Amino acid sequence: MRVLLASLVIGTAIGCHDGLPSRTDGASEGQSTGPPPTGAPPLGHLRLNELLASNRADRIDDEGQSSDWIELHNSGPQPLRLGGFRLTNDLKILDKWTLPNHLVAADGHCLVWMSGLGRVSLAPEALKASATTIPFETTLIPAGANWKYLAGSADEKATDQPSTPTGWTAVDFDDSQFSEGPAGFGYGDDDDATQFPAGTTVVLLRHAFTLTEPLASEAIVLQVDYDDGFVAYLNGTRVAAVNAPPPEEELRLNSTAEGSHEAGSSERFDLSKHVGLLRTGKNVLAIAALNTHRGSSDMSLKPALGTLPTVLHANFRLNKSGDTIYLISPDGNIADQVRYPRQVADQSLGRIASTRSNWGYFLTPSPGLANTGPPQPQPVTARLSFTPPPGGCEPGTQVHIAPHSSTAVDIRFTHDGSNPTASSPLYRDPVTLDATTLFRAAAFIGQEQVGQVVSATYLVGRRPSLPVLSISLKPEDFLDVHLQKSGKGRGSERPAFLEIFSPAGKRVVATGLGFRLHGGAGRRGGIETKKSYRLYFRKVYGDGRVKHAIIPEAEVKDFDKLVLRANFGDGRSHGAYIRDQVTRDLQTDMGGLASNGTWYILLINSDDHGVYNVVERMDEEFFISHLGPGQYEVIKTGNTVLSGTRKGWDELRDFISSTDFSNQANYDELAKRVDIKNFTSYVILNLWTLNLDWPHNNWYAARRIPDGKWIFLCWDAEWGLGGGPYRHDVDPYAFIDSGGGYGHGMSRKLFFALLGNPGYCEYYQKEVRRHLAGALRPDNALRQTRRHRDRIATDIEYEFERRKYGKRRWHEQIAEVETFVRAAGKHLQASTDAYFSHRLSAGTEDRVAMAEDENGHRHVVHRSDDGRLREFSLHPDGSREPDTSISQLAKSPPATGRPAIYTLGAKGRRVVYRDASGHLHVLSRSTAGSDAGTWRHADLTTEIGVPEAGCDPSVIVIDGVPHIFYADRRAALRELWFDGEWKHHGLLAAPRPAGNIAVSRSAGTIHVTYVTVFGAACEQTLSLGELKTDRRSWRPRLIHRLPATGISIGFSHEGKRRIVFRAPEKWPSHKPFYFAHEEKKRPNYRTYQGPRNTLVQATDVGQRFRRLEPIGSPPQQVAGNPCALHATPDGNHFLAFRDVSGQIQEAVLTNGSWQLTIPTKLTGAPPASGDPVGLLSTQNGSRYYLYRGREGHLHELSFNGSWSHRDLNMTAPLSPQ
């Protein structure tokens, strides 16, 4: 305690003798900043070594702020732990901020940010930064390390997957039975080092690592690139999870992710609060990788573990006017102290290395290093001025640079954007200009810079018609930004300086900024490529906001950031440059909010980069500027969160994915969450422009927190207005319904959901007509096109000529835009009318229905000429019962189309059919009770209140519950099921079916297959677990690249899904456009080369496009729709179909190939006029096919070791009992 009291006396004496001035930064030149700093000799090896109490441009912290800082130095010969040491500026509060137990090496330094934040973990923004910008300080598990793993079965037949092994996350778990392989793990993207079968939903991973001593840094970070979710455990404790089941729910080997997430870039998770779980010796990181469902096209997980540099933030700030800082030792004594006067910007106060207690000012701060520069007794002030002021001038102009400083200084300068150094040219005489020139100048005392670097651009010679943005920065920083394809976040930002000049050449803005690369595909290319950038105005660089009308159209008073668009997809030698800006202006004309933009010439280090579209960045500040104060959630492409959280967005996705919006109450609830008018105009505009690099890509959405409605904004529409790699007559609805890009984005899901509401369909069509008569009229679209054309014409022509493109190419692109907008309205209206006028035409397919009961009796239902349904039963011994008119017995109306029959065990059997008006009917016959043997009738359409059917029903029974699927006349898919009472729910309203559908099931999934209105085979899938609720989350999967017709059917073989369909010669109307450029790059990519009018199977191979192959060798020409029988115990599958000659053929899938036989020829059976229906007997294993012959008789083909045939019309019925 004696040391502490002595220090208190010393501190008090100094304070009484030397008063501290009250002023802050910015002392006048030559004025004193107060008495010199005073410090006592430190006690122990840990000492205060340097501080910066007015940080402007020295360096930034992990949040990107120019926080002040203090540097500690361990002067001892051994490493030292900081645990127990404290910092304070008030001896009444000794423990004002306690340092963490961070390890400082011998003669090492530790930086403490005096930000007031009081934390020792990294900022969320720093965690977002890529591994490229902030690499691990210590790597515990490399990204490509080997892991032990156990994968759940991908086989859909595996219905009862076991629990995960007991204790599998523990350090001492025996994982010797696990396999081993390198990360990443997954399937479907051809980029996984360890691949699993398609359909895998869970992979358990373990990696052991050894620590010989505690980590120096406590900033431990888990880095994961994943699709779709994971849960991580460190030494048995759950430490991180995304889209994972809750902790209280048992994790099984068939668990699934509770949300989707696309892999492609790693995310980082701060595990600092779990650092106490680590121990000396063996440690284990265990991770369960999760996939959304077995039908998912891909899965991925690539983890790494390491530490980032420790970041220490004290919970109080330094007083720039002067204060005393104390370092308190663990025993409560003062280990070191320094009293400092008022400080000036970017000159640190440090301990002079040759003394124990003397402090001085350093012109070059050295955080983390020894104080080696020559100390100054007082801070030095210096600024520079240019004459004439920067701006436009004539050749021969002479530039003078003058210093204004508190002591004599030298002036040194550069022209290439680099910061001047002590070896840069020395300014002695005025500089004569003969071309556009950049100056970067600074004052020097000896070898050290005084004050900040000053930038000045002089525009000499040709004067552009557009205003000019001149950016200056270090050449190496520009290369780092320009060539850094993957660098994102604050870590990829580099300091720069901006000058803005009016067309007259007057400088109107001069400030520092942060400079980043912007965009996706536009990041590719070398130094010669014209790329897009982002500018961030922060106080750490200069002005926090630029108060100038940089974008006059925005009517915003100031800006905190800008996007400089090079229009990569609509620029360079092949573009018009204006497509995206015109599209955004049209969204404004339609009443929506859009990013405003204007045009500038961009100079970087005085090099002319050409015409740029300078636009608003759509983040929270943008929405505050245009919609008023508040908090906003802002989401963009890839579900990337720009502001707020993803919670509300995920809730919207879950709501629209599982809700039937044909129910008006559900639609009304959706209208509370989404601005329907905004979204509708947004969709119309993108379809009108044929912006097919959307909706999977290039979108923004936002809402005011907590309960604002989501709005949607256009962005990066460079492929619209005729700019994409497709014809101008592409049907936009064929694209969004049956074609598409990569994945199913929220905009597409939301549009499909809304189409499920008949009232919205009418509203949408009215809005199309309204906008085509308003903002999207050809004259208005041409007005916007020509406004931007004329604005940039002079300078873009100069750029095209300078780059040797030839200005004629640009004029040709402008002409193409004008041609497009003249025709776009008529094209969209015609496409809209065709899509929404489509109605399913009721077919009259003459196909019988057959089902087997638990006694082996096969019940056959067929339709007579008058539409009455008749039934007869076939006994296991081959005898048959009399033909009975069940329609007449049940007093039901006549049927049309194909009936469906199913059995319910002791509850008897049911027949479902459609009548001529589209009503669905159920005929029921019980086998027990008072109604035994009696046929009853119910009109489901009337009873439940569902729309009339436009096609025949398809039925499946799961766990004793019948599920009836059909498409109504509006081509909307619906499900009815009976679980004590009849219920109903809509499937996804699109892709829309063209006709009849087929339902099937695999071990964990129910599947509905059909052909869309545009001729693409499609399958919607639903987890069987969701059948237990009244909510449904159907997922679509389209078969691209080959047209389909009739009924498509699906089945699972060896855990993989296969879809079979008939491939016609051509698409029924417009071929749906889809993206395939990434897949075409793969060496194993191939298109279908087989014949048409034959059966084709599409096999899921874990990639976006399924493998397409004809069935049979040689493939047969098919006349009708096939029927499929489920796999036999030996794994075989069977298809039967009618060929063009009327023969019934059977295809058997054995050992991966299809073998064809022709049962009608083998048995001498007559040719068929209708399609076959089949049944695989669960009683005797025989296969039975029924069909109607050309003479009108029903025929049976059966196989029980050999084929046999009989004419059922000629088979004598049993005598009535």
Stockholm file with secondary structure:
# STOCKHOLM 1.0

chainA/1-1217         MRVLLASLVIGTAIGCHDGLPSRTDGASEGQSTGPPPTGAPPLGHLRLNELLASNRADRIDDEGQSSDWIELHNSGPQPLRLGGFRLTNDLKILDKWTLPNHLVAADGHCLVWMSGLGRVSLAPEALKASATTIPFETTLIPAGANWKYLAGSADEKATDQPSTPTGWTAVDFDDSQFSEGPAGFGYGDDDDATQFPAGTTVVLLRHAFTLTEPLASEAIVLQVDYDDGFVAYLNGTRVAAVNAPPPEEELRLNSTAEGSHEAGSSERFDLSKHVGLLRTGKNVLAIAALNTHRGSSDMSLKPALGTLPTVLHANFRLNKSGDTIYLISPDGNIADQVRYPRQVADQSLGRIASTRSNWGYFLTPSPGLANTGPPQPQPVTARLSFTPPPGGCEPGTQVHIAPHSSTAVDIRFTHDGSNPTASSPLYRDPVTLDATTLFRAAAFIGQEQVGQVVSATYLVGRRPSLPVLSISLKPEDFLDVHLQKSGKGRGSERPAFLEIFSPAGKRVVATGLGFRLHGGAGRRGGIETKKSYRLYFRKVYGDGRVKHAIIPEAEVKDFDKLVLRANFGDGRSHGAYIRDQVTRDLQTDMGGLASNGTWYILLINSDDHGVYNVVERMDEEFFISHLGPGQYEVIKTGNTVLSGTRKGWDELRDFISSTDFSNQANYDELAKRVDIKNFTSYVILNLWTLNLDWPHNNWYAARRIPDGKWIFLCWDAEWGLGGGPYRHDVDPYAFIDSGGGYGHGMSRKLFFALLGNPGYCEYYQKEVRRHLAGALRPDNALRQTRRHRDRIATDIEYEFERRKYGKRRWHEQIAEVETFVRAAGKHLQASTDAYFSHRLSAGTEDRVAMAEDENGHRHVVHRSDDGRLREFSLHPDGSREPDTSISQLAKSPPATGRPAIYTLGAKGRRVVYRDASGHLHVLSRSTAGSDAGTWRHADLTTEIGVPEAGCDPSVIVIDGVPHIFYADRRAALRELWFDGEWKHHGLLAAPRPAGNIAVSRSAGTIHVTYVTVFGAACEQTLSLGELKTDRRSWRPRLIHRLPATGISIGFSHEGKRRIVFRAPEKWPSHKPFYFAHEEKKRPNYRTYQGPRNTLVQATDVGQRFRRLEPIGSPPQQVAGNPCALHATPDGNHFLAFRDVSGQIQEAVLTNGSWQLTIPTKLTGAPPASGDPVGLLSTQNGSRYYLYRGREGHLHELSFNGSWSHRDLNMTAPLSPQ
#=GR chainA/1-1217 SS CHHHHHHHHHHHHHHHHSCCCCCCSCCCTTCCCSSCCEECCCSSSEEEEEEESSCSSSCCCTTSCCCCEEEEEECSSSCEECTTCEEESCTTCTTSEECCCCEECTTCEEEEECBSCCBCSCCHHHHHSCTTTSCCSEEEECTTCEEEEEECCCCTTCCSCCBCCTTTTSTTCCCTTSEEEESCEEESSSCCSEECCTTCCEEEEEEEEEESSCCSCCCEEEEEEEESEEEEEETTEEEEEESCCCTTSCCBTTCCCSSCCCCSSCEEEECGGGGGGCCSEEEEEEEEEECSCTTCSCEEEEEEEEECCCCEECSSBCCTTCEEEEEECTTSSEEEEEEECCCCTTCEEEECTTCSSCEEEESSCCTTSCCCSCCBSSCCCEEEEEESCSEEECTTCEEEEEEEESSCCEEEEESSSCCCCTTSCBCCSCEECSSCEEEEEEEEETTEEEEEEEEEEEEESCCCSSCEEEEECCHHHHHHHHHCSSCCSGGGCEEEEEEEECTTSBEEEEEEEEEEEECSGGGCSCTTSCCEEEEECCTTTSCSSBCSCSSGGGCCSCBSEEEEECCGGGCTTTCCSCHHHHHHHHHHHTTCCCCCEEEEEEEETTEEEEEEEEECCCSHHHHHHHHCSSCEEEEEGGGEEEESCSHHHHHHHHHHHSCCTTSHHHHHHHHHHBCHHHHHHHHHHHHHTTCCSCSSSSEEEEEETTTCCBEEEECCCTTTTTTSSSCTTCCHHHHHHHCBSSSCCHHHHHHHHHHTSHHHHHHHHHHHHHHHTTTTSHHHHHHHHHHHHHHHHHHHHHHHHHTTSCHHHHHHHHHHHHHHHHHHHHHHHHHHHHHHHCCCCCCCCCCCEEEECTTSCEEEEEECTTSCEEEEEECTTSCBCCCEEHHHHHTCCCCEEEEEEEECGGGCEEEEEECTTSCEEEEEEBSSSTTBTCEEEEEHIIIIICCCBSSCCEEEEETTEEEEEEEBTTSCEEEEEESSSEEEEECCSCSCBSSCCEEEECSSEEEEEEEBTTSCEEEEEEEGGGGGSSCCCCEEEEECSSCCEEEEEEEEETTEEEEEEEECSSCSSSCCCBCCTTGGGSTTCCCCCSCSSEEEEEECCSSSSCEEEESTTTTCBBCSCCEEECCCTTSCEEEEEEBTTSCEEEEEEETTEEEEECHHHHHTCCCBSSCCEEEECTTTCCEEEEEEBTTSCEEEEEESSSEEEEETTSSCBCCCC
#=GC SS_cons          CHHHHHHHHHHHHHHHHSCCCCCCSCCCTTCCCSSCCEECCCSSSEEEEEEESSCSSSCCCTTSCCCCEEEEEECSSSCEECTTCEEESCTTCTTSEECCCCEECTTCEEEEECBSCCBCSCCHHHHHSCTTTSCCSEEEECTTCEEEEEECCCCTTCCSCCBCCTTTTSTTCCCTTSEEEESCEEESSSCCSEECCTTCCEEEEEEEEEESSCCSCCCEEEEEEEESEEEEEETTEEEEEESCCCTTSCCBTTCCCSSCCCCSSCEEEECGGGGGGCCSEEEEEEEEEECSCTTCSCEEEEEEEEECCCCEECSSBCCTTCEEEEEECTTSSEEEEEEECCCCTTCEEEECTTCSSCEEEESSCCTTSCCCSCCBSSCCCEEEEEESCSEEECTTCEEEEEEEESSCCEEEEESSSCCCCTTSCBCCSCEECSSCEEEEEEEEETTEEEEEEEEEEEEESCCCSSCEEEEECCHHHHHHHHHCSSCCSGGGCEEEEEEEECTTSBEEEEEEEEEEEECSGGGCSCTTSCCEEEEECCTTTSCSSBCSCSSGGGCCSCBSEEEEECCGGGCTTTCCSCHHHHHHHHHHHTTCCCCCEEEEEEEETTEEEEEEEEECCCSHHHHHHHHCSSCEEEEEGGGEEEESCSHHHHHHHHHHHSCCTTSHHHHHHHHHHBCHHHHHHHHHHHHHTTCCSCSSSSEEEEEETTTCCBEEEECCCTTTTTTSSSCTTCCHHHHHHHCBSSSCCHHHHHHHHHHTSHHHHHHHHHHHHHHHTTTTSHHHHHHHHHHHHHHHHHHHHHHHHHTTSCHHHHHHHHHHHHHHHHHHHHHHHHHHHHHHHCCCCCCCCCCCEEEECTTSCEEEEEECTTSCEEEEEECTTSCBCCCEEHHHHHTCCCCEEEEEEEECGGGCEEEEEECTTSCEEEEEEBSSSTTBTCEEEEEHIIIIICCCBSSCCEEEEETTEEEEEEEBTTSCEEEEEESSSEEEEECCSCSCBSSCCEEEECSSEEEEEEEBTTSCEEEEEEEGGGGGSSCCCCEEEEECSSCCEEEEEEEEETTEEEEEEEECSSCSSSCCCBCCTTGGGSTTCCCCCSCSSEEEEEECCSSSSCEEEESTTTTCBBCSCCEEECCCTTSCEEEEEEBTTSCEEEEEEETTEEEEECHHHHHTCCCBSSCCEEEECTTTCCEEEEEEBTTSCEEEEEESSSEEEEETTSSCBCCCC
//
